[in-house]
């Protein structure tokens, strides 16, 4: 299994104060995990909607609530800040937290521009703060298992990477479906394959809002023969989270919604045989061997992400999904957005932004 550091109970372990900003769809889950992890305790929670604060008061009587994010950030007893607000607010809130030298756990997407993401990365380095992006898929033990399989060479040369992430809702008001759902698959691809694409094309369509696409298709090309394709959709009648990775030797099918056997390795493919005929023909032989499903530990990915974040803060480590990982994802999304706005024109990532 890929090595990921998780916080463990130690003697003289610091008990850092934590604050959670944003208590909508995902924020309460983040708060719950920060409450249960060793090394920290939640002191304050913030949201602009008072009904959400009322729910926190009911369930967590010891947590102070506020509608003022700056009041939480400036609290000297708070050392780490988790941000789960709408994406358009990420930059300003995270910037303020880093200026106050707080360690930041930031929901995806990191920001809505490369300039903003690079700015947060620079500020985190300057103030010696841990800035971790909640690319939660990376902390899924199934994804870590797939990375180990790819790294071992068992699949051979990777030919293609195909991911589908569809469901009915949740429609967003400040970002399109690509910025909402694709960060999961983009960050996972970069993590597993350890490489960046050279260009991106994207097309999308808005059916319920003239400004915000609710369905999109992305194609990523690399400097090898590898090609990746993502389908993201808010309008599907079913929920699907499936990834297929095709290699020259074997193939992987990953179904995140499957209760058992989430990862399956298939010994299937096509072998090329040279013909003995006078003319230089190639013949193809279809290979259909066995498949197996590696044992994958059952663990809540968000719990793993929060524990890893706290461990990195305590021991001054770099998170697996650090600000550099976040910036890479934003670069790809920005290129995809440019392509989408230009009717699917291919957008090269080369020389568009400085390397980090």
C-alpha positions in Angstrom: 0.0 0.0 0.0 1.2 3.5 -0.8 2.6 5.1 2.4 0.3 7.9 3.8 1.0 9.3 7.2 -1.9 9.4 9.6 -1.7 11.0 13.1 -1.3 8.6 16.0 -1.8 9.3 19.6 1.6 10.2 21.2 2.7 11.3 24.5 2.8 15.1 24.9 0.8 15.4 21.6 -0.4 19.0 21.1 -4.1 19.6 21.2 -4.5 22.2 18.5 -7.6 24.4 18.3 -9.5 24.1 15.0 -12.1 26.2 13.2 -14.5 25.2 10.4 -15.8 27.8 8.0 -18.7 26.7 5.8 -21.4 24.3 7.1 -23.4 23.6 4.0 -23.3 20.2 2.2 -19.7 19.1 3.1 -18.7 21.3 6.1 -20.5 19.2 8.8 -18.6 16.1 7.6 -15.3 18.0 7.9 -16.3 19.3 11.4 -17.2 15.7 12.5 -13.9 14.3 11.5 -11.9 17.2 13.0 -13.8 16.5 16.3 -12.8 12.8 16.2 -9.1 13.0 15.2 -6.2 12.9 17.6 -4.3 16.1 18.1 -7.0 18.7 17.6 -10.4 19.9 18.9 -12.9 22.2 17.2 -13.4 25.5 19.0 -15.4 27.5 16.5 -17.7 27.0 13.5 -18.7 29.7 11.0 -21.4 30.1 8.4 -23.4 33.1 7.1 -26.7 31.1 7.5 -27.9 31.1 11.0 -30.0 27.9 10.6 -26.8 26.0 10.0 -25.3 27.4 13.1 -28.4 26.4 15.1 -27.8 22.8 14.0 -24.2 23.0 15.3 -25.4 24.4 18.6 -27.8 21.5 19.0 -25.3 18.8 18.1 -22.1 20.3 19.5 -22.8 22.4 22.6 -19.1 23.1 23.3 -18.4 24.7 19.9 -18.7 28.5 19.6 -20.5 29.6 16.5 -20.2 32.8 14.5 -21.2 34.4 11.2 -17.9 36.3 11.0 -15.1 34.3 9.4 -12.5 36.9 10.4 -13.4 36.5 14.0 -12.7 32.8 13.8 -9.5 33.2 11.8 -8.1 35.8 14.2 -8.8 33.7 17.3 -5.3 33.1 18.8 -6.4 29.7 20.2 -7.2 28.4 16.7 -4.2 26.9 14.9 -5.9 25.1 11.9 -8.7 26.3 9.7 -10.9 24.1 7.5 -12.7 25.9 4.7 -15.7 24.4 3.0 -17.3 27.5 1.5 -18.4 28.1 -2.1 -15.4 27.9 -4.5 -15.6 31.6 -5.4 -14.8 32.5 -1.8 -11.9 30.1 -1.3 -9.1 32.4 -2.3 -10.0 35.4 0.0 -10.8 33.2 3.1 -7.7 31.0 2.7 -5.5 34.0 2.0 -6.7 35.7 5.3 -6.1 32.5 7.2 -2.5 32.1 5.8 -1.8 35.8 6.6 -2.8 35.0 10.2 -0.3 32.0 9.9 -3.0 29.4 10.3 -2.6 25.9 8.7 -5.4 25.5 6.1 -7.5 22.5 5.0 -9.1 23.8 1.9 -12.0 22.2 0.0 -11.7 21.6 -3.7 -11.4 23.3 -6.1 -8.5 25.1 -4.5 -9.4 28.4 -6.3 -11.0 29.5 -9.5 -7.8 30.7 -11.2 -4.1 29.8 -11.6 -3.0 33.2 -10.3 -5.0 32.7 -7.1 -3.7 29.2 -6.6 -0.1 30.2 -7.1 -0.6 33.1 -4.7 -1.8 30.8 -1.9 1.0 28.4 -2.6 3.5 31.2 -2.3 1.9 32.6 0.9 1.8 29.2 2.5 5.5 28.8 1.9 6.4 32.3 3.1 4.5 31.8 6.4 5.6 28.2 6.8 2.0 27.0 6.9 0.6 23.6 5.8 -1.9 24.2 3.0 -3.7 21.0 2.0 -6.4 20.7 -0.6 -9.2 18.2 0.1 -8.6 16.0 -2.9 -10.5 13.3 -1.0 -10.1 10.6 -3.7 -6.4 10.4 -3.0 -7.2 9.2 0.5 -9.4 6.4 -0.7 -7.6 3.1 0.0 -8.9 1.8 -3.4 -7.2 4.6 -5.2 -4.0 4.0 -3.2 -4.1 0.4 -4.2 -4.5 1.3 -7.9 -1.5 3.6 -7.7 0.6 0.8 -6.3 -0.6 -1.6 -9.1 0.2 1.0 -11.8 3.6 1.8 -10.3 4.5 -1.9 -10.2 4.2 -2.1 -13.9 1.6 -4.9 -13.7 -0.6 -3.1 -16.3 2.2 -2.5 -18.7 2.2 0.7 -20.7 -0.9 2.8 -19.9 -3.0 3.3 -23.0 -6.0 5.2 -21.7 -7.7 6.5 -18.6 -11.5 6.8 -18.7 -13.6 8.2 -15.8 -17.3 8.8 -15.4 -18.7 10.8 -12.5 -22.4 11.5 -13.0 -25.6 12.0 -10.8 -28.7 14.0 -10.6 -27.6 17.3 -8.9 -26.3 19.1 -6.9 -26.4 22.1 -9.3 -24.2 24.9 -8.2 -24.5 28.6 -8.6 -20.9 29.8 -8.8 -19.1 27.0 -10.8 -20.1 24.7 -13.6 -20.2 20.9 -13.4 -16.6 20.7 -14.6 -15.2 22.7 -11.7 -17.5 20.9 -9.3 -16.9 17.2 -10.2 -13.8 17.0 -12.4 -11.3 18.0 -9.6 -11.8 14.5 -8.1 -10.8 12.7 -11.3 -8.1 15.1 -12.4 -6.3 15.0 -9.1 -6.7 11.2 -9.0 -5.2 10.8 -12.5 -2.2 13.0 -11.7 -1.7 11.2 -8.4 -1.9 7.7 -10.0 0.0 8.3 -13.2 2.5 10.9 -11.8 2.4 13.0 -14.9 0.7 16.1 -16.3 -1.2 16.3 -19.7 0.2 18.5 -22.5 -3.1 19.7 -23.7 -6.8 19.7 -22.9 -10.0 19.9 -25.0 -13.5 20.3 -23.4 -17.1 20.7 -24.5 -20.1 21.3 -22.4 -23.7 22.3 -22.4 -26.0 24.3 -20.1 -29.6 23.2 -20.0 -30.8 24.9 -16.8 -28.6 27.9 -16.6 -27.3 29.9 -19.6 -24.0 30.6 -17.8 -23.2 27.4 -16.0 -22.7 24.1 -17.9 -24.3 21.1 -16.2 -22.7 18.4 -18.5 -19.2 18.3 -19.9 -16.7 16.0 -21.6 -12.9 16.5 -21.2 -10.1 14.9 -23.2 -6.5 15.1 -21.8 -3.5 14.3 -24.0 0.0 13.5 -22.8 3.5 13.5 -24.3 3.1 9.7 -24.7 0.3 7.8 -26.5 -1.8 8.0 -23.4 -5.2 9.7 -23.6 -7.6 10.4 -20.8 -11.4 11.1 -21.0 -13.7 12.4 -18.3 -17.5 12.6 -18.4 -19.1 14.8 -15.7 -22.8 15.3 -15.5 -25.4 16.8 -13.1 -28.3 15.6 -15.1 -27.9 11.8 -15.1 -30.8 9.6 -13.8 -28.3 7.4 -11.9 -25.2 8.0 -9.8 -22.0 6.5 -11.2 -18.4 6.7 -10.1 -16.4 4.5 -12.4 -12.8 4.6 -13.7 -11.2 2.2 -16.3 -7.4 2.2 -16.9 -6.3 0.3 -19.9 -2.7 -1.0 -20.2 -0.8 -3.1 -22.7 -0.8 -6.1 -20.3 -3.8 -5.7 -18.0 -6.7 -3.4 -17.3 -8.3 -2.0 -14.1 -11.9 -1.3 -13.4 -12.6 0.8 -10.3 -16.2 1.3 -9.1 -16.3 3.6 -6.1 -20.0 2.8 -5.4 -19.6 -0.9 -5.3 -20.0 -2.3 -1.7 -17.5 -5.1 -2.5 -14.7 -5.6 -5.0 -14.3 -1.9 -5.8 -11.1 -2.7 -7.7 -10.8 -5.4 -10.3 -7.7 -6.3 -12.4 -8.5 -8.0 -15.7 -5.9 -10.0 -17.7 -7.6 -9.0 -20.9 -6.4 -7.3 -24.0 -5.2 -7.6 -27.6 -2.0 -9.2 -28.7 -0.4 -8.5 -32.1 1.1 -11.4 -34.1 3.2 -11.0 -37.2 1.8 -12.9 -40.1 3.9 -15.4 -42.0 2.2 -14.4 -45.3 4.4 -12.8 -47.9 2.7 -9.5 -47.4 3.5 -7.9 -44.1 0.1 -8.4 -42.4 -0.6 -8.1 -38.7 -3.0 -10.5 -37.0 -4.7 -9.8 -33.7 -5.4 -12.3 -30.9 -7.8 -11.4 -28.2 -6.7 -12.4 -24.7 -9.3 -13.1 -22.1 -7.7 -14.4 -19.0 -8.6 -14.3 -15.3 -9.4 -11.3 -13.1 -8.9 -10.7 -9.4 -10.0 -8.2 -6.9 -7.3 -7.0 -4.4 -8.3 -6.7 -0.8 -9.0 -3.0 0.0 -9.2 -1.7 3.5 -12.5 -0.1 4.4 -11.8 3.4 5.6 -13.6 6.7 5.3 -11.5 8.8 2.9 -12.3 12.1 4.6 -11.2 10.7 8.0 -7.9 9.6 6.3 -7.5 13.1 4.8 -8.1 14.9 8.1 -5.8 12.6 10.0 -3.1 13.1 7.3 -3.5 16.9 7.5 -3.1 17.0 11.3 -0.1 14.6 11.1 1.6 16.9 8.5 0.9 20.0 10.8 2.3 18.3 13.9 5.4 16.8 12.2 6.0 19.5 9.6 5.4 17.3 6.6 4.2 18.0 3.1 0.7 16.7 2.5 0.0 14.3 -0.3 -2.5 16.7 -1.7 -0.6 19.9 -1.0 -0.9 23.3 -2.6 1.3 22.1 -5.6 -1.2 19.3 -6.2 -4.0 21.8 -6.0 -2.3 24.1 -8.4 -1.8 21.3 -11.0 -5.5 20.6 -10.9 -6.4 24.2 -11.3 -4.1 24.5 -14.3 -5.8 21.6 -16.0 -9.3 23.0 -15.2 -8.3 26.4 -16.4 -7.1 25.0 -19.7 -10.4 23.0 -20.0 -12.4 26.1 -19.3 -10.6 28.0 -22.1 -11.3 25.1 -24.4 -15.0 24.9 -23.4 -15.4 28.7 -24.0 -13.8 28.2 -27.5 -16.0 25.4 -28.7 -13.7 22.6 -27.9 -10.5 24.1 -29.2 -7.4 22.2 -28.0 -5.5 24.2 -25.3 -1.8 23.5 -24.7 -0.6 23.6 -21.1 3.0 24.1 -22.2 4.5 27.6 -21.3 1.1 28.9 -20.2 2.2 29.2 -16.6 5.4 29.0 -14.7 6.3 25.5 -13.3 5.8 24.9 -9.6 
